[in-house]
Amino acid sequence: MTTALQDELPVQARTTDERELVSQVAADLLTEGLPTAPHVVAKLLRRLNADAGTARETAAQISPLQRSGQRMLPKPLPLVPSISAAFEQLDLDADDRFVLLLAALCTDNKLDLLVDASQRSPLSLLTGPVGEHLAISHGRYRFIDARMAIWVRETVAGLDTTRAHARLLRVHEKRDDRVRAAWHQARGAVEREADLAPMLTSMARELNVAGSPESAFEVAVEAADHATGAARDEACLMAGVSAVAAGCFDDAAKWLRGLFPHGDRACRRRALTSMLIAETCARGAVPVLDPAELRPTAVDTRQWFFWARTAGIAAVMCAERGDVPAMRVWLTELRDADRRADAGGAIQESAVAMCWMLTGDADAVPMRSRGPYSGGVVGALSAAVDGDIAGGLQMLARARSGLVDETDPLVSGFERSPLVDAYLAVTETLLHFWRGDVDAARERLSTASIDLPVAVPFAGLGTVLAHRLDITALGAPGVLPQVLSETLPSGMRIDRLVDHGLRAYLDGAHEQAATDLRLWHDRGAPELALSVPGLDEVGPVIVRTRIEPPELTEATALRHRIRAIPETSWRRERDAIADAGRSLSSSFCRGRVEAMLATVSIVHEDLAGGRRHLRAARSLFEDSGALAWRDVIDMRLDRLMAQMQAMSGIATAPIHVVGVTDPLQNSRVAWSEILTDRELEVAMRVAEGLTNSEIAGELDISVRTVEVHVSKLFSVLGVRNRVELTVLAHRTGQHL
C-alpha cells in the first residue's frame, strides 16, 4: 500500500513563490485578526489550488485551534462561497459527477483504479467532460483545480457517497487489497462494523510510522467510530499518537484523555508518553505527576521500556521549560527504568545529554545513540557545543535525508513525524546562527515553517529564533515571527525584552536598550541555557552558564573585556583584543567585536582606528547577513567621516582657531557611542563642574541616581574620579 491518503500525496519542492504566497496570506490573515500558522496556511493553499482568496475565506470558517495547528483541518474543507461560485455553472450530468466523486474519494490517484471503479475506458475519461477537470499523465490523475474535490464531495447526495464507497470497496476486494477495502467499507457503512476496527487501526499505525500522521489520524478516528472495548482504546491511542506526531496537540489530548483512568492498563502505559507531550505542548506546562504512582510493578522489560521513554521525555520537557527540580526527579526515575528495561543506557544517554544542554545542570555524557532525535538533534547539538558546528550540520543532514532508517530509542515511532522534523529544522537554524550565517538560518527556518510546526520545539525556541534573526537582518520582526507568536499554544510564553532591547540598540536608543536588558536581568534573565545570540553591548554584564560553541563564549568574553578597558592602557588592550578577535570564524561574532573596538577608538580620539574597525565591522556584518547591524555601522561611519572632515576644516581655517562652539561637543558625540542618553547628560554636567546636587536638580532626578550614574561613568570611561573625567572630556574636544 502507499503511505498516504490522496490529499497527502507528496508535493514538489517548496519554491520561493510558494513561500511568498504563504507569507502574504499569513500577513493578510494576521491583519484581519485571524492569525494562522504558516504550515496551516500552506496546507490550505495546497488543498485550495493556491487560491489566496479562498484560503482566507476558509481560514475564517475554521476554529482558532485549527488555525494555530493545534487541531487537524477538517476533511473535506468547508464549502465556502468562492468554491461554490467557481463550479456552480458547470454542466455535468449525474454520471460524470459520480465519476468525479469517485476520483475525490479514491485513497490513491492511480488511473487504473479510477478506470475500474468508474467502468469507463482511459480514453473516455481523457476525452469526455470528466477529462476537462482531471490532469492525467503516466498512469496517474489529479484534479486540475483542487477545490473541485471539495465541491463534489459537499454537493452530492449522501446516498451517492455511500454508493461510491461501495463501488471502490468492490474494486479493492477484487485486487485483494483488504486494507483499503476496509477503509471504504467503513466510510460507506450506515451502522457500526466493529470487525473493521483492528484492521483500520493497523493501517493507521503503518501510515504514522511511514510519516503520514494526518492520514493516520483520519483512519484511526474512523476505527474508533466503529470499535468497542479494548479495540476502541487501541484506536483512540493511535489517533492521539498520530496527532502528536503531526503537532496537533489539542486533538491528541482529547483522544488520549479518554484512556485515563479507565482505559486498558497496558494501553494507558503506552499512551502515557504521548499524553505527556500533548498536555505539555497544549497547555504550556508539564503535568505534575508522581512517578511512584505510575511506574510498572511487574518485571516485564517491555513495560519498563515504555516507562523509561516516558521518564526521559518528561525530563526533557521539564528542562525545556526551566523546571530543573522536576527534571532531576524524572532523570532519577529514568536511570532506574533504563536499567530495568535492559536498554543499555540508550534512552538515558539521549535524555541526559539534552537536559544538560537545555539547563547546564545535568551530567554531560558520551553520545552513542542513533535516530533522528537522539543521533540527529542531540548529537548535532553535542558536536556544536564541542566546537564542531560543521559536523553537527552534517548529522542533521543525515537525519533528515530519509536515506537511513534507524530506530530512535527516545522517540521510537515518531522518527519520520513532522514533530521530530520540526526539532531538526529548529536545531539546524540555531547551528547556522551559531556559525554566524544569518542568511542560512533565516532561509532554513522560513522553508521549514511552511511544512512543520516550528514554533513548538524547545518550548518555543523556533519563535525566539524567528524574532532574533529578523531583527538582526531587518531591524524588526517580519511576518513569520509575528504569526508564530500569535499562534503559540495558549500556555506558552516567550520573553520579548531582549528583542525590544536589541531593536532599541539598533535604532540608536542605547538608554532604552540598557533599560530593557536591566529589566530582563531583574526577571532572572529567563532563557534556555542553550544560547541564542542576543545583546550584551549595553546593560548589565551577565555571567551565567550558557551552552554554546567555544567560539561564542570567546566572543562574549572579548566584548566584556572591551567594556572594561582601562583608561591607562586602552590602546594596548584594544590591540590585544583585536588580535584575539581575528581567530573568530563567525563573521557576525567578529563584527560585533570590531564595532565595539571602533567605539573605544573614537572615545579615545583615535578616529582613524575607529574608522578602520567600523569598516571591518561593516564588511563582516554584510557577509553574515546581519544587515540591520550593517546599516547601523553605515550611519556611524557617516557621522565619523563628518567629524573627520570638520576636524580637517578647523585645522586649515585660521578663523576657527579660537573656537566659538561648545568645547565638550566632540566628546559628547564620541561618548554617545558607549553611554546611554541619561549617562551622557550626567557626564557632560560633571565635565562642566556641577555637583551631584546641581545635576540632580537640572535633570529632575534624585541625588542617589546621579551617584549611580557617576560611578558607572568612571567604569565605562576608565577614569578614577571627576577630575580625570573632566580632563578627558576637554581633551577630546580640544583635539577634535
VEXDO-117224 format. One record per residue (C-alpha): x negated, y, z negated. Coordinates in pm, whole numbers, plus 50000, padded with zeros to 5 digits. Last residue first. Example, Ala and Ser with C-alpha at 12.3 -4.5 7.8 and 13.67 -1.06 7.14 Angstrom:
2
<<48633 49894 49286>>
<<48770 49550 49220>>
//
This chain:
736
<<46105 56746 48243>>
<<45805 56751 48017>>
<<45951 57018 47788>>
<<46288 56846 47753>>
<<46130 56513 47661>>
<<45900 56688 47417>>
<<46195 56864 47259>>
<<46379 56539 47187>>
<<46068 56352 47067>>
<<45974 56634 46830>>
<<46327 56643 46688>>
<<46335 56266 46635>>
<<45991 56275 46470>>
<<46114 56547 46231>>
<<46435 56360 46154>>
<<46250 56050 46035>>
<<46084 55724 46132>>
<<46124 55717 46509>>
<<46173 55422 46748>>
<<46465 55574 46938>>
<<46706 55286 46866>>
<<46603 55239 46502>>
<<46594 55609 46409>>
<<46925 55661 46588>>
<<47092 55382 46388>>
<<46995 55552 46061>>
<<47129 55881 46195>>
<<47460 55719 46295>>
<<47508 55562 45950>>
<<47428 55892 45779>>
<<47676 56074 46004>>
<<47948 55824 45906>>
<<47869 55885 45539>>
<<47901 56260 45593>>
<<48254 56201 45720>>
<<48370 56301 46069>>
<<48508 56624 46215>>
<<48225 56661 46466>>
<<48122 57010 46358>>
<<48182 56947 45989>>
<<48000 56615 45984>>
<<47704 56775 46164>>
<<47688 57051 45904>>
<<47700 56800 45620>>
<<47427 56588 45779>>
<<47205 56894 45816>>
<<47154 57071 46147>>
<<46803 57116 46287>>
<<46879 57131 46660>>
<<46727 56785 46702>>
<<46972 56655 46439>>
<<47251 56817 46638>>
<<47143 56646 46961>>
<<47117 56309 46787>>
<<47469 56339 46638>>
<<47618 56413 46981>>
<<47425 56122 47133>>
<<47543 55882 46863>>
<<47903 55982 46937>>
<<47868 55923 47313>>
<<47694 55589 47257>>
<<47318 55583 47294>>
<<47096 55393 47538>>
<<47147 55555 47881>>
<<47274 55882 47733>>
<<46924 55925 47590>>
<<46781 56041 47923>>
<<47057 56294 47993>>
<<47047 56441 47642>>
<<46666 56442 47651>>
<<46690 56643 47969>>
<<46937 56891 47823>>
<<46747 56948 47498>>
<<46573 57267 47613>>
<<46917 57406 47720>>
<<46851 57615 48032>>
<<46672 57952 48053>>
<<46330 57808 48115>>
<<46036 58040 48150>>
<<45850 57869 48433>>
<<46166 57886 48645>>
<<46074 58195 48846>>
<<45740 58035 48925>>
<<45901 57767 49147>>
<<45676 57466 49207>>
<<45713 57275 48877>>
<<46081 57354 48844>>
<<46154 57211 49188>>
<<45966 56888 49112>>
<<46157 56846 48788>>
<<46485 56903 48972>>
<<46388 56641 49229>>
<<46304 56396 48951>>
<<46635 56466 48777>>
<<46831 56419 49100>>
<<46646 56095 49163>>
<<46739 55977 48814>>
<<47106 56058 48861>>
<<47121 55876 49193>>
<<46932 55579 49046>>
<<47178 55558 48760>>
<<47469 55558 49003>>
<<47310 55282 49211>>
<<47239 55084 48892>>
<<47608 55094 48804>>
<<47692 54971 49154>>
<<47453 54679 49112>>
<<47623 54580 48786>>
<<47958 54574 48967>>
<<47794 54376 49247>>
<<47679 54086 49034>>
<<47643 53864 49345>>
<<47308 53724 49229>>
<<47103 53883 49507>>
<<47277 54217 49461>>
<<47198 54211 49090>>
<<46834 54129 49159>>
<<46791 54402 49418>>
<<46945 54662 49189>>
<<46742 54552 48889>>
<<46417 54588 49084>>
<<46518 54937 49197>>
<<46604 55028 48839>>
<<46270 54897 48713>>
<<46073 55107 48962>>
<<46285 55416 48897>>
<<46226 55386 48525>>
<<45853 55349 48582>>
<<45853 55663 48795>>
<<46055 55842 48529>>
<<45819 55761 48247>>
<<45972 56018 48012>>
<<46006 55788 47708>>
<<46383 55772 47747>>
<<46336 55701 48117>>
<<46101 55408 48053>>
<<46325 55254 47787>>
<<46627 55282 48018>>
<<46436 55119 48303>>
<<46340 54834 48072>>
<<46712 54782 48006>>
<<46786 54754 48377>>
<<46492 54515 48428>>
<<46621 54284 48155>>
<<46970 54283 48304>>
<<46828 54206 48650>>
<<46623 53919 48504>>
<<46934 53746 48377>>
<<47126 53803 48702>>
<<46842 53694 48927>>
<<46807 53372 48728>>
<<46455 53234 48773>>
<<46318 53412 48467>>
<<45937 53396 48462>>
<<45910 53760 48569>>
<<46082 53859 48247>>
<<45774 53774 48042>>
<<45566 54024 48238>>
<<45834 54290 48197>>
<<45848 54219 47824>>
<<45474 54270 47797>>
<<45495 54591 48000>>
<<45766 54729 47773>>
<<45571 54632 47460>>
<<45258 54812 47580>>
<<45458 55119 47679>>
<<45663 55129 47360>>
<<45375 55109 47120>>
<<45435 55394 46876>>
<<45804 55439 46948>>
<<45889 55081 46853>>
<<46088 54855 47091>>
<<46386 54705 46903>>
<<46645 54718 47183>>
<<46387 54579 47424>>
<<46316 54286 47193>>
<<46687 54202 47183>>
<<46696 54201 47563>>
<<46394 53970 47569>>
<<46557 53731 47321>>
<<46870 53717 47536>>
<<46658 53632 47842>>
<<46479 53355 47650>>
<<46808 53204 47536>>
<<46937 53217 47892>>
<<46618 53046 48013>>
<<46650 52768 47756>>
<<46984 52657 47908>>
<<47286 52717 47682>>
<<47444 52606 47357>>
<<47454 52912 47138>>
<<47399 52908 46765>>
<<47418 53262 46634>>
<<47223 53587 46617>>
<<47445 53882 46702>>
<<47287 54222 46766>>
<<47570 54466 46707>>
<<47689 54685 46994>>
<<47509 54761 47318>>
<<47303 54564 47574>>
<<47451 54244 47431>>
<<47722 54175 47688>>
<<47868 53849 47818>>
<<47719 53539 47975>>
<<47933 53239 47868>>
<<47759 53013 47615>>
<<47898 52683 47493>>
<<47912 52764 47122>>
<<48271 52842 47207>>
<<48396 53189 47132>>
<<48532 53398 46846>>
<<48277 53660 46734>>
<<48392 53645 46370>>
<<48670 53898 46406>>
<<48429 54168 46288>>
<<48198 54073 46577>>
<<48482 54129 46826>>
<<48549 54464 46662>>
<<48181 54554 46695>>
<<48186 54442 47058>>
<<48483 54663 47134>>
<<48325 54960 46954>>
<<47995 54917 47142>>
<<48182 54916 47473>>
<<48382 55224 47370>>
<<48057 55406 47287>>
<<47898 55293 47613>>
<<48172 55432 47835>>
<<47963 55417 48156>>
<<48225 55226 48356>>
<<48002 54915 48344>>
<<47995 54944 47966>>
<<48372 54988 47945>>
<<48429 54680 48161>>
<<48190 54480 47943>>
<<48360 54597 47625>>
<<48705 54502 47755>>
<<48570 54161 47858>>
<<48412 54114 47516>>
<<48741 54211 47351>>
<<48958 53972 47555>>
<<48999 53680 47314>>
<<49191 53399 47490>>
<<49498 53244 47330>>
<<49651 52901 47392>>
<<49976 52826 47211>>
<<50208 52907 47502>>
<<50012 52719 47767>>
<<49826 52965 47993>>
<<50031 53107 48280>>
<<49974 53479 48222>>
<<49600 53438 48167>>
<<49559 53228 48481>>
<<49754 53487 48680>>
<<49532 53773 48565>>
<<49215 53572 48615>>
<<49309 53485 48975>>
<<49448 53824 49081>>
<<49134 54027 49013>>
<<48977 54122 48681>>
<<48773 54445 48685>>
<<48418 54560 48773>>
<<48418 54359 49094>>
<<48131 54111 49059>>
<<48065 54101 48685>>
<<48427 54185 48603>>
<<48541 53908 48837>>
<<48299 53659 48681>>
<<48398 53741 48324>>
<<48771 53714 48392>>
<<48754 53386 48585>>
<<48507 53246 48332>>
<<48741 53314 48041>>
<<49030 53155 48231>>
<<48825 52844 48308>>
<<48720 52830 47942>>
<<49085 52800 47838>>
<<49072 52534 47566>>
<<48773 52351 47721>>
<<48970 52264 48033>>
<<49322 52410 48081>>
<<49300 52716 48307>>
<<49158 52510 48595>>
<<49486 52324 48654>>
<<49368 52197 48996>>
<<49430 52240 49367>>
<<49447 52614 49432>>
<<49219 52690 49137>>
<<48937 52468 49266>>
<<48856 52699 49557>>
<<48857 53010 49339>>
<<48648 52843 49069>>
<<48385 52723 49316>>
<<48368 53053 49505>>
<<48341 53257 49185>>
<<48052 53043 49060>>
<<47875 53047 49397>>
<<47893 53427 49417>>
<<47781 53473 49054>>
<<47464 53270 49105>>
<<47275 53343 48784>>
<<47189 52980 48705>>
<<47413 53000 48400>>
<<47693 53125 48626>>
<<47639 52829 48861>>
<<47644 52597 48559>>
<<47969 52751 48432>>
<<48141 52705 48768>>
<<48027 52342 48782>>
<<48173 52283 48437>>
<<48501 52445 48540>>
<<48519 52225 48851>>
<<48436 51901 48666>>
<<48692 51976 48395>>
<<48951 52043 48666>>
<<48866 51710 48831>>
<<48931 51544 48493>>
<<49279 51700 48485>>
<<49343 51638 48857>>
<<49301 51265 48786>>
<<49046 51039 48950>>
<<48884 50906 48630>>
<<49201 50925 48421>>
<<49243 50552 48355>>
<<48939 50541 48129>>
<<48881 50879 47965>>
<<48616 50801 47702>>
<<48456 50489 47851>>
<<48462 50618 48210>>
<<48498 50336 48459>>
<<48289 50399 48768>>
<<48387 50405 49135>>
<<48109 50592 49315>>
<<48181 50756 49651>>
<<48457 50976 49512>>
<<48231 51277 49557>>
<<48347 51438 49232>>
<<48103 51258 49002>>
<<47810 51274 49245>>
<<47849 51649 49292>>
<<47872 51690 48914>>
<<47552 51494 48859>>
<<47376 51700 49128>>
<<47488 52019 48953>>
<<47334 51892 48629>>
<<47005 51816 48805>>
<<46995 52171 48941>>
<<47065 52306 48592>>
<<46768 52117 48444>>
<<46678 52322 48136>>
<<46777 52078 47862>>
<<47106 52264 47829>>
<<47160 52202 48200>>
<<47098 51827 48165>>
<<47337 51798 47870>>
<<47603 52000 48053>>
<<47570 51773 48357>>
<<47590 51455 48149>>
<<47899 51569 47958>>
<<48085 51670 48274>>
<<47961 51395 48505>>
<<47850 51091 48304>>
<<48113 51114 48032>>
<<48373 51291 48245>>
<<48324 51145 48595>>
<<48201 50805 48476>>
<<47885 50688 48307>>
<<47749 50686 47956>>
<<47376 50677 47870>>
<<47335 51015 47701>>
<<47089 51050 47412>>
<<47249 51201 47102>>
<<47261 51553 46954>>
<<47428 51546 46613>>
<<47742 51754 46567>>
<<47746 52124 46479>>
<<47648 52321 46789>>
<<48022 52368 46841>>
<<48107 52284 47202>>
<<47773 52131 47298>>
<<47760 51918 46983>>
<<48119 51803 47032>>
<<48039 51702 47390>>
<<47743 51489 47280>>
<<47948 51327 47003>>
<<48233 51240 47242>>
<<48008 51089 47511>>
<<47788 50892 47274>>
<<48078 50757 47066>>
<<48264 50609 47361>>
<<47957 50422 47487>>
<<47827 50327 47141>>
<<47816 49956 47220>>
<<48192 49938 47266>>
<<48223 49639 47033>>
<<48565 49778 46934>>
<<48475 49756 46563>>
<<48158 49962 46625>>
<<48337 50227 46831>>
<<48609 50243 46563>>
<<48361 50311 46282>>
<<48180 50584 46472>>
<<48509 50731 46592>>
<<48655 50771 46242>>
<<48353 50972 46135>>
<<48383 51175 46454>>
<<48751 51236 46376>>
<<48677 51377 46031>>
<<48392 51589 46169>>
<<48618 51742 46435>>
<<48876 51827 46168>>
<<48611 52026 45978>>
<<48481 52188 46301>>
<<48811 52331 46426>>
<<48660 52552 46699>>
<<48930 52486 46959>>
<<48713 52285 47196>>
<<48568 52103 46894>>
<<48916 51992 46782>>
<<48980 51871 47138>>
<<48652 51680 47137>>
<<48725 51512 46803>>
<<49077 51415 46912>>
<<48942 51266 47237>>
<<48688 51056 47045>>
<<48942 50942 46784>>
<<49193 50841 47052>>
<<48925 50659 47251>>
<<48813 50472 46938>>
<<49177 50379 46866>>
<<49224 50236 47215>>
<<48903 50033 47170>>
<<49010 49927 46821>>
<<49329 49780 46963>>
<<49125 49596 47226>>
<<48884 49467 46960>>
<<49169 49285 46778>>
<<49066 49263 46412>>
<<49407 49384 46297>>
<<49485 49684 46077>>
<<49459 49944 46352>>
<<49411 50312 46260>>
<<49722 50530 46241>>
<<49795 50602 45876>>
<<49428 50629 45779>>
<<49368 50870 46068>>
<<49598 51128 45903>>
<<49724 51356 46177>>
<<49741 51733 46222>>
<<49834 51795 46584>>
<<49554 51968 46781>>
<<49654 52326 46857>>
<<49753 52512 47176>>
<<50112 52385 47201>>
<<50114 52229 47548>>
<<49743 52140 47557>>
<<49742 51991 47208>>
<<50076 51811 47242>>
<<49979 51657 47577>>
<<49625 51558 47477>>
<<49742 51399 47152>>
<<50025 51215 47330>>
<<49784 51086 47592>>
<<49560 50941 47321>>
<<49854 50799 47125>>
<<50021 50622 47418>>
<<49818 50302 47397>>
<<49894 50272 47024>>
<<50258 50353 47087>>
<<50285 50073 47346>>
<<50141 49823 47099>>
<<50397 49932 46839>>
<<50699 49927 47077>>
<<50887 50250 47030>>
<<51050 50380 46711>>
<<50810 50646 46580>>
<<50726 50776 46832>>
<<50789 50639 47182>>
<<51033 50920 47263>>
<<50754 51175 47223>>
<<50574 51024 47521>>
<<50825 51139 47782>>
<<50870 51494 47650>>
<<50502 51538 47566>>
<<50404 51445 47921>>
<<50657 51680 48078>>
<<50524 51964 47864>>
<<50168 51864 47950>>
<<50188 51879 48328>>
<<49811 51859 48388>>
<<49848 51593 48658>>
<<49670 51331 48446>>
<<49887 51427 48150>>
<<50200 51377 48365>>
<<50066 51038 48475>>
<<50022 50930 48112>>
<<50368 51050 48013>>
<<50547 50875 48301>>
<<50346 50559 48236>>
<<50438 50558 47868>>
<<50803 50617 47956>>
<<50790 50318 48195>>
<<50630 50097 47930>>
<<50887 50204 47672>>
<<51160 50129 47925>>
<<51027 49776 47972>>
<<51025 49730 47593>>
<<51398 49797 47571>>
<<51585 49896 47887>>
<<51476 49994 48237>>
<<51661 50155 48530>>
<<51609 50525 48455>>
<<51264 50447 48313>>
<<51156 50297 48646>>
<<51271 50611 48831>>
<<51069 50821 48587>>
<<50768 50596 48653>>
<<50805 50638 49031>>
<<50817 51017 49012>>
<<50528 51027 48764>>
<<50311 50805 48984>>
<<50380 51033 49280>>
<<50263 51328 49072>>
<<49968 51128 48938>>
<<49815 51045 49277>>
<<49450 50971 49186>>
<<49428 50598 49261>>
<<49466 50516 48890>>
<<49793 50708 48889>>
<<49927 50538 49202>>
<<49841 50195 49067>>
<<50017 50266 48736>>
<<50324 50397 48914>>
<<50347 50079 49123>>
<<50323 49869 48805>>
<<50602 50074 48652>>
<<50810 50021 48966>>
<<50756 49645 48950>>
<<50847 49632 48582>>
<<51161 49846 48635>>
<<51323 49660 48924>>
<<51482 49388 48711>>
<<51670 49654 48514>>
<<51896 49747 48803>>
<<52107 50039 48676>>
<<52408 50110 48898>>
<<52459 50302 49223>>
<<52128 50184 49365>>
<<51975 50368 49660>>
<<51672 50502 49474>>
<<51614 50168 49300>>
<<51639 49964 49620>>
<<51416 50218 49796>>
<<51145 50181 49533>>
<<51183 49803 49511>>
<<51131 49774 49888>>
<<50820 49984 49850>>
<<50681 49732 49601>>
<<50804 49420 49779>>
<<50634 49497 50109>>
<<50716 49165 50277>>
<<50744 49345 50612>>
<<51103 49225 50648>>
<<51165 49346 50292>>
<<51020 49685 50385>>
<<51261 49725 50675>>
<<51557 49608 50465>>
<<51483 49863 50192>>
<<51446 50141 50451>>
<<51804 50073 50574>>
<<51935 50061 50216>>
<<51758 50391 50137>>
<<51925 50548 50440>>
<<52270 50414 50339>>
<<52233 50562 49990>>
<<52131 50897 50140>>
<<52426 50886 50381>>
<<52662 50816 50089>>
<<52532 51122 49908>>
<<52635 51341 50200>>
<<52368 51530 50387>>
<<52274 51893 50320>>
<<52006 51863 50048>>
<<51799 51587 50205>>
<<51802 51747 50550>>
<<51719 52096 50424>>
<<51433 51975 50205>>
<<51276 51772 50488>>
<<51330 52072 50717>>
<<51107 52287 50498>>
<<50803 52101 50626>>
<<50843 52266 50967>>
<<50681 52044 51229>>
<<50781 51747 51015>>
<<50516 51477 51020>>
<<50450 51166 51226>>
<<50200 50886 51253>>
<<50092 50633 51516>>
<<49815 50848 51658>>
<<50039 51153 51705>>
<<50399 51255 51647>>
<<50496 51607 51540>>
<<50861 51588 51438>>
<<51129 51855 51481>>
<<51172 51864 51859>>
<<51123 51487 51863>>
<<51455 51443 51684>>
<<51637 51600 51981>>
<<51503 51328 52214>>
<<51165 51296 52385>>
<<50945 51163 52104>>
<<51202 50963 51917>>
<<51333 50819 52244>>
<<50979 50724 52347>>
<<50899 50560 52013>>
<<51208 50341 52056>>
<<51504 50371 51823>>
<<51630 50138 51551>>
<<51595 50423 51299>>
<<51434 50199 51035>>
<<51217 50005 51281>>
<<51098 50318 51463>>
<<51042 50503 51134>>
<<50816 50221 51013>>
<<50635 50213 51348>>
<<50568 50588 51318>>
<<50385 50566 50988>>
<<50453 50859 50757>>
<<50484 50660 50436>>
<<50729 50671 50148>>
<<51006 50735 50400>>
<<51282 50959 50267>>
<<51226 51258 50497>>
<<51189 51044 50810>>
<<51504 50852 50720>>
<<51686 51184 50679>>
<<51558 51290 51021>>
<<51706 50970 51165>>
<<52036 51041 50991>>
<<52046 51394 51131>>
<<51995 51246 51478>>
<<52282 51003 51426>>
<<52519 51270 51293>>
<<52468 51502 51590>>
<<52226 51792 51570>>
<<52295 52149 51688>>
<<52073 52357 51461>>
<<52218 52696 51365>>
<<52190 52635 50990>>
<<51820 52549 51014>>
<<51615 52858 50920>>
<<51902 53026 50734>>
<<51935 52734 50494>>
<<51563 52745 50423>>
<<51571 53123 50367>>
<<51870 53090 50133>>
<<51700 52848 49889>>
<<51757 52472 49894>>
<<51573 52375 49576>>
<<51255 52165 49605>>
<<51311 51795 49659>>
<<51176 51688 49425>>
<<51147 51937 49139>>
<<50802 52075 49053>>
<<50640 51896 48761>>
<<50617 52071 48425>>
<<50335 52260 48255>>
<<50229 52396 48594>>
<<50291 52758 48496>>
<<50572 52794 48750>>
<<50729 52469 48628>>
<<50721 52593 48270>>
<<50873 52925 48381>>
<<51161 52735 48545>>
<<51234 52711 48918>>
<<51460 52937 49124>>
<<51235 53247 49136>>
<<50946 53032 49255>>
<<51167 52909 49538>>
<<51237 53258 49667>>
<<50867 53347 49648>>
<<50771 53030 49837>>
<<51039 53100 50097>>
<<50894 53445 50159>>
<<50538 53315 50178>>
<<50613 53049 50440>>
<<50318 52810 50433>>
<<50543 52536 50573>>
<<50737 52509 50249>>
<<50581 52198 50096>>
<<50229 52328 50143>>
<<50328 52675 50025>>
<<50493 52543 49710>>
<<50194 52327 49626>>
<<49959 52625 49672>>
<<50172 52843 49444>>
<<50157 52566 49182>>
<<49778 52549 49212>>
<<49759 52926 49170>>
<<49970 52930 48851>>
<<50288 53133 48884>>
<<50366 53459 48707>>
<<50726 53561 48789>>
<<50746 53923 48674>>
<<50784 54056 49028>>
<<50428 54192 49024>>
<<50298 53850 48922>>
<<50499 53692 49203>>
<<50344 53929 49457>>
<<49993 53859 49325>>
<<50049 53482 49340>>
<<50178 53519 49697>>
<<49869 53719 49796>>
<<49626 53484 49623>>
<<49784 53176 49777>>
<<49767 53340 50120>>
<<49402 53436 50070>>
<<49319 53085 49956>>
<<49492 52938 50260>>
<<49309 53172 50496>>
<<48975 53085 50336>>
<<49043 52723 50412>>
<<49101 52429 50183>>
<<49005 52105 50351>>
<<49299 51932 50512>>
<<49572 51774 50307>>
<<49602 51412 50199>>
<<49964 51293 50176>>
<<50148 51391 49861>>
<<50486 51456 50020>>
<<50488 51104 50164>>
<<50430 50905 49849>>
<<50069 50837 49769>>
<<49808 50565 49738>>
<<49892 50359 50042>>
<<50000 50000 50000>>
//
